[in-house]
Amino acid sequence: MANVTVIPAKPMQELKGLEVTAKPRVCAYCRVSTDNEEQLSSYEAQVSHYTDHIKRNPEWAFSGIYADEVRPE
């Protein structure tokens, strides 16, 4: 029977030259696609929610919010 050698995968941080203990960087993307006032407050709620959610996780490093407001012409 053939002998099989398992080679474990290297952590992504090691492949990128980072410390293996480095926290993953996490961001969020928020957007609004209408002029509706409810949607505009939704945009602010999204930014607030995801900022808080990411920052509360001690295993993540917050790297920002990417956001835009797309309004139809």
N, C-alpha and C positions, 0 to 999 in steps of 0.2 A: 504494500500500500504506500502511496506517495506521502511524503512528509510535507505539511503545510506550515508556513511561517506567517504569522499575522503581524503586520507592521502598523502600529496605531497611528492615527492621524495626528498631526501637530495642531495645537490650538491656533486660531486665526491671528491672535495677538503675536504669537511667535513668528508666524509667517510674515507679518507686517513689521517686524522688528520692534514690537512693543513689549513691555513687561507682561508676563503671563498673567499677572494679577491685575492688569489694567481693566477698568470698568468699560463696558460697551458704551459708546456715545449714542444717545437717543435724542431724536427730534420729532416734531410733528408738522404736518401740513394742514392748514386750515383755509377754508375758502367759502365765499358766498357768491351765488350766481344770479341774484335778483335784486331789484331796488326795494323790495318789500321791507318795511320797517322791522318786522319780526325776524327777517333774515339777517338784518344788520346787527340786531342784538344777539342773534345766534352766532355770528362771527366772533363777537367779543366773548361769548360764553365758551366757544370752542377753544380760543386762545387761552383763556383762564383755566379751563378744565385740563387741557393737555399739559400746560406748564406745571400746574400743581401735581398732576398725576405722575409725570416724569420725575419731578424733583423729590417727591415723597418716596420713591424707590431707592433705597440705599445702595443697591447694586448697579445703578445706572448713573452715568455722567450726563447731565443735561447739556445739549449742544445747540438749543435754540428752537424757535418756531419759524417755519416758513409759511408765509401767508400772502394771500392776495384777495382783492375784491373784484370779481368779474361782474360787470354790470352790462346788461343788454343795451344795445343802441336803439 
